[in-house]
Amino acid sequence: MKKIVFVACTLLILAGCGGNNLDLDEKKMKQAVVEQALERHDIREGGYEASDIEVNSICEAERKSEKDVPQHYFVHWETNDGEIYEKNTVMKKYEKDGAADFYEKTEECINY
């Protein structure tokens, strides 16, 4: 009986550790962040390409007001040379949306 309980607990712990818990397609989100970054003037003028943009983290955001809105995320990214970075890009799923001051970052994050 102890063995069954131990195995069940181990499986539950392992299930909680794997994958992303933010209910989003990480590959699609990374692609959207890169596309948004490439539209910035300083990125275009710097000659950066998609392969130069690195996503550091994606964190779930909560709306500061009671307004019911789709889930948003704070995305932190930078160029691979560290020259240009953005810590408060707010994305609504896979597109840029909103201002950072409308949201608070939660502890639910995917770090790269």
N, C-alpha and C positions, 0 to 999 in steps of 0.2 A: 504494500500500500504506500509506503514512504517513497518507493521508487517511482510510482505513478505520479504522485504529487510533485516530486522533484522534476520529473520530465515535463509535466504540464507547466510548471512555473518557469522552467528554462525556456520552453517554447514561447511563452507569453513575453518574456523579457526580450528574447531575440526578435520577435515580431515587432516589438515597439522600437527597436533600435534601427531597423532597416528601412530604406526608402525615404521618400520625402513626405512629410505630414502636412504640407501646405496646400494640398489638393490642386496642384498645377503641373503642367508638363514642363519640366525643367529645361529641356532642349528648346522648346518653343519660346519659353520666357527668355532664355539667353539670347536667342535669335532676335526677338523683339527689342531687347535692350541694346544690342549691337546696332540694329537698324536705326534706333532713336539716336544713339550716340553719333553715328555717322552723319546725321543731319545737322549736328552742331557746327557752327562756324569755325571754332578753334580746332575741331577735329578735321574738318575739310581742309582748312588752311595749313594744318600741320602735316598733311599728306598721309594721314593714318588710314589703314584699311581695316576690314572686319577682323582679320587675324590679330590686330594690334589691341583690340578691346578685350579686357578680362573682367568677368563678373566676379566680385569678391563675396557677396552675400545677397540673399533675398530674404526679407523679413516681413511677416504679416503685419498689416497696419489696422488700427481701429480708428473709426471716425470719432472726432472729439465731440460732435453734437449727436443728438438723438436721430438725426436723419438716416433713413434706411438706404444704404447704397451697396452696390456690388462689392465683393472683397477686393481690397487694394493691398499693394505690397511696396515696401521701401526697398530699392535696389541700390547697392553700392558697387560701382565699377571704376576701373581706371585703365589708362593706356599701359601697355606692357613696359614702357620706359618710365612710368610713374609721373610723367609730366602733367597729365590732365586726369582729373578724377572727379567723381560725382558721388556724394554720399546720401543724397536725398531725392533720387529720382522716384517719383510715385507712379506706379504702374497699376492699371486696372486690368487684371489678367495679363493680356499680351499687348497692351497699348499704353502709351504715356497718357496720364490723366490726373488732373487735380494739382493742387499746391500742397507742399509738405506741411504747411501750418494748419491744415484741416485734419491732420492725422497724427496719431501717436504710434511709435514703433512698439511692437510686442516682442517677447522673448522667443517666439516661434520663428526660427530662422533656418535657412540652409546656408552653410558656409562652404566656401570652395578653397 
